[in-house]
Amino acid sequence: MTFRNRTIFISGASRGIGLAIACRLGRDGANIILAAKTAQPHPKLPGTIFSAAKEIVAVGGKALPVVCDIRDEEQVQAAVDQGVAAFGGIDVCINNASAIALTGTLATDMKRYDLMNQVNARGTFLCSRLTLPHLLKASNPHILNLAPPSTSTRSGSRATSPTRWPSSA
């Protein structure tokens, strides 16, 4: 299967695996709608949606960077609308954005827990729901959901995820 002229909506693609996926699809000639929050450089993390867009274009793809917090329905709808206006539809939705706490249950405060639920569950549902009307018009539509790891062996700790609970505190 080729992704030439296919349009992919991908959340959280300003760095990491999301950017790697976007660049790989870009090499096939895909149109990438980059929906992510990072518009300004982060002091500790590389990349913005704008630098990611340049990387995608450099490998042969087309890119539309849209500043978007996937927890916000209006922002996701605006990103979808801009992508459809630019590329004519959406063929694939990749839910890549995620939040994780590399702490045990007792060490995870409710603010962090709420963030994980809002990004990992609500954000994924929202992006899927708002791209679905366009996906249903595509010839071979797909939704791909990526998830943060549910455990970590770093320092013997276990990561807390809203969908999987560590067996120890």
C-alpha positions in Angstrom: 0.0 0.0 0.0 1.3 3.4 -0.9 0.4 6.6 1.0 1.0 8.9 -1.9 -1.6 11.6 -1.9 -3.3 10.1 1.2 -4.0 12.4 4.0 -3.0 11.5 7.6 -4.2 13.3 10.7 -1.6 12.7 13.4 -1.6 14.0 16.9 1.6 14.6 18.8 3.9 14.4 15.9 6.3 17.2 16.7 8.9 14.7 18.0 9.6 11.1 18.9 7.7 8.2 17.3 5.0 10.5 16.0 7.5 12.5 14.0 9.2 9.3 12.8 5.8 7.9 11.6 5.0 11.2 9.9 8.4 11.4 8.1 8.0 7.8 6.9 4.6 8.5 5.5 6.0 11.7 4.0 8.6 9.7 2.1 5.7 7.9 0.4 4.2 11.3 -0.6 1.5 11.6 2.1 -0.2 14.8 3.2 0.3 15.1 7.0 -1.9 17.1 9.3 0.3 17.7 12.3 -1.9 18.4 15.3 0.3 19.2 18.3 0.8 21.7 21.0 4.5 22.5 20.6 4.7 25.7 18.6 7.7 27.1 20.5 10.9 25.2 21.3 10.9 23.4 24.6 14.0 23.9 26.8 14.5 20.1 27.3 12.8 18.5 24.3 13.7 19.0 20.6 11.2 20.0 17.9 8.1 22.0 17.2 5.3 21.3 14.8 7.0 23.8 12.4 10.4 22.0 12.4 8.5 18.7 12.1 6.6 20.1 9.0 10.0 21.1 7.4 11.3 17.5 8.0 8.2 16.0 6.4 8.5 18.3 3.3 12.2 17.6 3.1 11.5 13.9 2.6 8.8 14.4 0.0 5.6 14.8 1.9 3.2 17.7 2.4 2.6 19.1 5.9 0.1 21.3 7.6 1.2 22.2 11.1 -1.8 23.1 13.3 -1.3 24.2 16.9 -3.8 22.0 18.7 -4.5 20.7 22.3 -6.3 17.4 21.6 -8.2 17.8 24.9 -10.0 20.8 23.4 -12.9 20.0 21.0 -12.9 23.3 19.2 -9.1 23.1 18.6 -9.4 19.5 17.2 -12.3 20.5 15.0 -10.4 23.4 13.7 -7.4 21.2 12.9 -9.6 18.7 11.1 -11.4 21.5 9.2 -8.0 23.1 8.2 -6.7 19.7 7.0 -9.8 18.9 5.0 -9.7 22.4 3.4 -6.0 22.0 2.5 -6.0 18.3 1.3 -9.6 17.5 0.5 -10.3 14.8 3.1 -8.7 12.5 5.7 -7.7 8.9 5.0 -6.0 7.9 8.3 -6.2 9.1 11.9 -3.1 8.3 14.0 -3.7 9.0 17.7 -0.1 9.4 18.9 -0.2 12.1 21.5 0.0 10.8 25.1 0.9 11.6 28.7 2.5 9.3 31.2 3.7 9.4 34.7 6.7 7.2 35.5 5.6 6.9 39.1 3.7 4.4 41.1 0.1 4.9 42.1 0.8 6.5 45.5 3.3 8.9 44.0 1.0 10.1 41.2 -1.0 13.1 42.1 -4.5 13.7 40.8 -3.4 16.6 38.5 -1.1 14.2 36.6 -3.7 11.4 36.6 -6.3 13.8 35.2 -3.9 15.0 32.5 -3.2 11.3 31.5 -6.9 10.6 31.2 -7.6 13.8 29.3 -4.9 13.2 26.8 -4.8 9.4 26.5 -8.6 8.7 26.7 -10.5 11.9 25.9 -8.0 13.2 23.3 -7.8 9.9 21.5 -11.6 9.6 21.4 -12.0 13.2 20.3 -9.6 12.9 17.4 -11.2 9.7 16.3 -14.7 11.0 16.6 -14.0 14.3 14.7 -12.0 12.6 11.9 -14.5 9.8 11.5 -17.0 11.6 9.1 -14.1 12.2 6.7 -12.6 8.7 7.2 -16.0 7.2 6.2 -15.6 8.9 2.8 -12.1 7.5 2.3 -11.5 4.4 0.1 -9.4 2.6 2.8 -9.8 4.4 6.1 -7.9 3.5 9.3 -7.6 4.7 12.8 -4.3 3.8 14.6 -4.1 4.3 18.3 -0.7 4.3 20.0 -0.4 4.2 23.8 2.3 5.0 26.3 3.9 2.1 28.0 2.1 0.8 31.0 5.2 -0.2 32.9 8.8 0.8 33.3 11.7 -1.0 34.9 13.6 2.2 35.3 14.8 2.2 38.9 12.4 -0.6 39.6 9.4 1.6 39.3 6.2 1.0 37.5 4.5 3.7 35.3 1.0 4.7 36.1 -1.4 4.6 33.1 -5.1 5.3 33.3 -5.8 2.1 31.4 -3.5 -0.2 33.3 -2.7 -0.2 37.0 0.6 -1.3 38.4 0.5 -4.3 40.6 2.5 -2.6 43.4 2.4 0.8 44.9 
